[in-house]
Amino acid sequence: MPCLFASDYGAPDAGFDPFADGGRLVAGFAGHERQLAGAKNLGQLQAMERTLARGGEIVWCEQGYGWVYGGPVDAMFAAIILGVILPYAAWKTKAWPLRWLKRRTAGNRSFAVRRG
C-alpha cells in the first residue's frame, strides 16, 4: 500500500476548502467526504482522489526523513560512539603519555653502559 507524503503536494493553503463551490471538487466521492476533508491544498485533494479512484486506501506517511529522529537511529549513533569513538579516544590519550615519556628518556640512552 503506497503512502502519500503531504510535503510532495505543496504547502498548506489556509484558504483551501474542499467543499467550496457546492462540493464540486469532491464530486463523485460520496463515501469519502470525511477523508477528503483533510486535504490541505488542491494537490493533496487530487492525490487522494487518484488513490481512491484506483481502489486504494488513503495513507499519509511521515515526512521522508522522519525516521531519522527515531529511537533506533539514536541507538545506532550511541553504539558507534561507545564502541568506536570512545575506545579510540581512550587508546590515543593513554598512548600519548607513553610517547612523551619515550621521547623524554630517549636522550638518556646515550649514557648507557655498553657491554662489549
N, C-alpha and C positions, 0 to 999 in steps of 0.2 A: 504494500500500500504506500504510494508516494506521499510525501509531505509537501505542504505549501509553506514557503518561507515568507513571512509578512514583508520583510525588507526587500524582497525581489520585485514588489509591485509598487514601490514608491513610498513617499512619506504620507502619514495620515493626513487627510483633508478634513479640517474641522467643520466645514460647511457641507460635507457629503451626507446625503440621506438616501439610502437605497429605495425608500418608499415614496420619494418625491415624485411629482407629476403623476399621481394616481397609481403608483406602483409599476410604472412602465418598465423599469429596469429589472424587476424580479418577475415579470410576467412569464408564465409557463412553469414556474417552480412553486406551485401552490403548497406543497407539503414541506417545503424547506425554508419558509419565511424566517423562522427563528434563527436558523444558521446564517442565512444571507444578511440578516440584520446586523451581524457582527462585522461586516465589511467596513473598513476604514477609508477606502477610496475606490474609485471605479476599477482600477487594475485588480484589486483583491476580489471585488464582486465578480468580475469577468472570469477570473481564475476559478473561483468557487463554482460558478455556473458551468464552466467547461468540465470540471471534475464531476459534478452531479449529472451532466448530460452523458458522460461515459459510464455512469452507473457506479461511480466510486464514492467513497466517504470523504468528507472534508476533515482533514487532519492538519492542524497547524503545528509546525515544529519550532523549536527554539531557533535563535539565530545560528547561523552556520558555525560559528566558533564558540558557542555557548558551552560546549563540553570542556573547554579549556579551564573554566572556573570550577570544575567538579572536583570531588574528593580524590578520585584515582590519579588525576594529574598531579595534585598536590603531594600525594603519597609517592609518586614516581620521583618528583624533584627532591623530596626529603630523603628517599633511598639513595639517590645519586650523591647528595651532599654528605650523608652519613657513610656511604660505602666507598666513595671515590675521593671526594674533595678533602674531607677532614682527615682521613688516613694519610693522604699525600702531604697535606699541610703539616701534620704531626711528624711525619718522617723527615720532611725538609727542615723543620725547626729543630728536631732532635739532631740531625746531621750537621747543622750549622755550627754549634759549639765544638764539635769534634774536628771539623775542618779548621776552625780558628785555632784550636789547640795544636793541631799538627803543624800549621804554619808557624806558630809561635815557638814550638820546640824544634823545628827543622834547623834553625840556626845553631842550636846546641850540639847537634850531632857531629859537627866538625871537631869538637874537642874530645870525642870518644877515643878510648884507648884502643889501638889496633893490636890485634893479636897476630902475630906473624908466623 
